[in-house]
Amino acid sequence: MSRIIIIGPAHPLRGGLASFNERLARQFMSEGNEVSIYTFSLQYPGFLFPGTTQYSTEAAPNDIQIKVAINSINPFNWFIVGNELKRAKPDIIVVRYWLPVMGPCLGTILRIVSANRHTRIICIADNIKPHEKRPGDVAFTKYFIKPIHAFITMSEKVLADLRSLTLKPAQQVVHPLYDNFGDALPKQVARQHLGLDPDEKVILFFGFIRHYKGLDILLQAMALPSLKRSNIRLLIAGEFYEDRKRYDDIIAQNDLSAQLILKTDFIPDSEVKYYLSAADFVIQPYRNATQSGVTPLAYHFEKPMLVTNVGGLPDLVPANKVGLVAEPTPDSIAINILKLYELGEHHFLPHLREEKKKYSWNNLTSSIIRLSSI
């Protein structure tokens, strides 16, 4: 048995990282380890957070020990938390890294911890180079990397970015299935819950709306005559993390309202299964990407995908087996959406069910334990 502390978002914070960390904690616990999560009392200052709130409306998990402790902008707090963890001497700390602005906070805490000469520090790197660049990104990331013993990445792109900064031990592991949102529902049941027509064609864009995710490209595809004639409707489920005017302008200029179903508030965890179960296909029209948490979500709910040929996305979606790969242009996306319907959901299902077997949480925990012994 190992004593493991995960540092990263968790309840009462919301979002994909929080869900991932809580699921990871449960996996470690199921394998006989003692686990707790140190999360943030302040994750982002308000001016850096584009959504409506950083906090979940869901009940706190009652099976995980979560300590709300870290203030990302208060150096005095970093020393307090660092010394607390140093004295606690966990066998392993698993730290999430997704944004360079977290580098000073996490890098300082982990430098202090590493002085105990016992704790092994493993980073799960979601991004090394951020999607939206800011001054200081490289310096903050280099500062963070110094006390880390080894890294997990979930795409070749992030691994390559990491290798440009350090040669410390690292392993690529596929993003495990998001299997903590419940089981898939019959499509008719999910659509009834969401108030959708049981017989119409529905494709899904899911997740926070940010420029790099390419929703504007998908909207431009929906405006093309081929999709206008198709009676396919696009369900957009996710909160705007930037000014929505660009998207509203595309919708108005192309008279798209009748083709869209807008659910642009934050989707709580308890509702996720309805959106994935209601869709025919999941569309990821990213203009750039490392990996995507939507892909393992689609695998869990056995939904064929269309992804764009950017970053690590095509590596996770074998073309013509679990989905299709398009170029990040309106024409290519439109052609491939129509091809999804020509092939039909049942064409992809056997391959989806076979491919998803690779996405186990045990693969991730085993890799972390192995790296901690190097």
N, C-alpha and C positions, 0 to 999 in steps of 0.2 A: 504493500500500500504506500502511495506517495501523498504528501500534503501539497496540494496545488492551489494556487491563487490565480484567478483570471483578472486582468486589469483591462477594463473597457466598458462601454455602455451596457447597462442592464436596467431593469425596472428600478425607479419609476420613469426612466428614459424610455423612449419608444423607437421603433424603426428596426431595420434589418439587422444591424450590428447587435442590438440588444437581444433580439430573438435568437440570433446565432450563438451569442455568448451563453445564454441560458440553456440552449440545447446542448452546447458543448459541455457545460457543467454537469448536466444530467448524464451525458455519456460517460464522462470520467467517473461519476459516482456509481453508475451501473457496473463499472469495472473494479469497484472496491476502493476507490481513492477518496480521500477527504478533500472537499472542494469548497471554496468560497469565491465570491466575485467582489472586487473593489470597483465601484462605479463612481460617477461624477456627481458632486453636489452642484457644480457649475461646469457644464460641458463646453458651451460656447458663450461668449458675450453676445448680447442681443443683436448687435450690428452684423455679426457673422452668421447668424441663423436666419435663413430665408423663409422658414415655414411659420405656421401660426403658433405652435407650441412645441417644446421639446419633450413634453411629458405625456405619458400614457394615461388613458382613461380606464384601462383594464385593471383588474385586481392583481395585487402582487402575488407572485408565485410563492406557495407555502412550503415548497420542498427544496428550495435553494437558499443558502445563506448569502445575502447580499448586503454589503456595507456601503452606504452612501458617504463618500469620504473625500474625493479629489476635486479640488478647485483648479481648473486649468489655467487660470490667470493670476493666481496668488502664490508667489514664490515661498512665502512663509509656510503655506499649507504643504507645498511639495516636500519641504524638509521634515515636517511633522509626519506625513504619510511615509516618506522614505525611511525614516528611522523606525517607525512602527513596523514596517514590513521587514526591515533589517533584523530587528529583534525577534520577530516571529519565525524567521528562518524556514520558510516553506522550502520544500525540495525543488519545486518548479514554479516559476511565474510564467504564465502565458499572457503576453501583452498584444493588444490589437494596435495596428498603425495604419491609418487611413488618410491622414491629413497632416501636412508639415507643421501647421500651427500648433499641433500637439507635441512637437518635438522637444521644446524646452521643458515643458511640464514632465512628460514621461521620461525624457532623458535624464533629468535631474533625480527624479524618484529612483530610477533604476541604477544610477551611479551609486547612490547611497546604499541601496540594497546589496549591490555586488560586493561591497566591502565586508560582508559577513563570510565571504569565501565558501559558502555552502550552496546558496540558491542558484539554480541554473535558469537562465532567462531566455525564453523562446518567443520570438515575435511571429505572429500571423500578419503578414504584410498584405493588406488589401490594395494599397497603392504605394509606390515609392515616388513616382512623379505624378502630381495631382492633375485632375482634368482641367481645372481652372488655375492657372499659374499666378503666383503672387511673389513679390520681393521677399527674399529670405528663405524660399522653399529648400534650396539645396543645403544651405548652412544649417537649417533646423533639422533636416533629415540626417545629415552627417553627425550632428550632435546626438541625436536619438540613437543612431546605430552603434555608437562606441561601446556601451555596456552590454549589448546583446550578444549571447553566445551562439545562437543559430536561428535560422529563419524558415518559415513555411510560406510559400506563395501558392496562389491558386490559378495562376496562368503563366505561360511562357513569357509574356510581355513584362509582367512584374518581376519575374526572375531575371530577365535581361536588364531591366532598369536597376535592380539591386546589384547585379554584377558590375555595373558601371561605377559603383560606389564602394563595394566591399567584396572580399573573397571569403568571408566567413561561411561556415557550413550552411547549406540551404537545400530545401527539397520542395519540389512542386507536388501538390496534392490537389486532386479535383475537389471543388466545392461540394460538401456533402448535401444530400437532399434536405430541403426544408420540409421535414415530415412532422413538424410540431404544430401545424395549423389544422389538424384534423384530416379525416379521410375525404376522398372525393365523393361528391353527391351526384345523383342522377341529374342530367342537364336540365330536365324539366322542373325538378324541385328547386334547383339553384335559380333558374330564371323566374320562377314564380316568386321566390323570396325577393328578388331584385326588381320585380315588376316588368320583366322583359317578355316579349312575344316568344312563345315556345317554338315557333316554326321559322323565325327569321335567321339569316346568316349573321353571326356575330364574331368579330375578331377583337382581341383584347390588347391594349397597351396598359401595362401595370407598373406602378411604382412612382416615386417622386419625379416630377417633371423638371428636368434641367436641360440646358442647351445641348450638352454632349449626347443626350439620349435620343435626339433626332425626331421628337414628336412633330416638329414643323415639317420635316421631310415626309413623314407619314401622312400628314394632313394634305400636303401638296399631291401626294399619290392618290388620296381619296378624291381629289378634285379632277383627276384625269377622266376623260369620257368612259374609258373601259370600266372603271370602278363605279362611276356615277350610274352606269346602266346595270350594274351587277346586283343591286339590292343588298349589298353587304353593308352592315353597320359596324362602326368602330366604337367600342366601349373603352373610354379613357378613365382609368381608375387610379387616382393618385393625386397628391397635393402639389400645387405649383410651388417650386423652390426658386422661382425667379419671376420677373414681371410677366404677367400673362398676356399683355397687350399684343405681342407679336403673334400669338396663337389666335387670339380673338380676331385680329385683323385678317388672318388667312381664312378663318371660318366665315367671316362676313363677306370678304371679297369673292369667295368661291361658292357662296350659298350652300354651306356644308351642314347646317344645323340638323336637317332631317336625316343625315347619314351618321350622326354622332349620338352617343349616349354619354353625357358628361357626369362623372361621379368624382369631382375634383376636390373633395375633402380627404383628410387622412383616412386610410382604410385600417380600422383596428384589427388586431390579430384574429379576433373571433369571426370577422366577416370575410377574411381572405379566401376561405374555401368556396364561398358562394361565387366570387368573381372568376376564379380559375375554373370552377366546375361549369359555369354558365357559357364559357367561350368555346368556339369551335377550334380556334388557333390562337397562339400567343405571338405577338409581333414585337420584335426588338430592333427598331430602325436606327441604331446608334450611329453617330458620325465618328466617334472614337470610343474605345473601351479597353479595359484590362480584362476583367471578367464581369459577370453579372449574376447577382443573387436571384434574378428572375428565372434564369435557366434551370437551376436545381428545383425551383418551385414548380416550373412547368413539368419537369421530369416526375416529381412526386405525384402531380395530378394527371399525369399521362396525357399532356396536351402537346400536339405537334407545334413546332416553332418555325418562324421565319426570323433569321438573324442577318445582320449585314456583315460584309466581309471586312471586319475591322478587329484589331486586337486579338484577344483570345477567343472570341465568340465562335468562329467556325470550327475550332478544335473541339468544342463541346457539343456541337450539333452536326453529326455526320450527315452530309447532304443526301437527300432522297431517302434517308432511313428514318431519322427522327424529326426531320424538318427540311427546310430549304435555306440556301444562302444567297442573298441578293447583294448587289452593290448599293452603297448608301445614296441612291438617287431615287427621285419619285418614279421614274419609268421602270427601273429594275424592281423596285418594291411592289409596284402595281402588278407587273407581269407575274411575279412570284406569289402574290396573294391569290391571284386567279388560278395559278397552277396548284396551290394547296387544295383549293376546292375541286379542281379537276381530278386530283389524285384521291382525295377524300381522307377523312380521319382514320379509317380502318387500314389504309395502306401503311400508316406509320406505327400503329399500335404495337405490333409484335416486336419491332426494332426498339421502340421506346422502352418496353418492358424488359428487354434484354440489356439495353445500354444502362438503365438506371441502377443495375446491380453494382456498378463500379462506384456508386456515390454513397458509400457507407461512412458513418461517423467513426467507426472503428479504424478505418484507414487513417483518419486524421489523428485520433488519439495515439495510435501506435507510432505514427511518425513523430509526434511530439515527444513521446517517451524515449524513442530511439535517439533523437537529436539531443535530448537532455543528458545522455550518457556519453556523448562525444567529448 
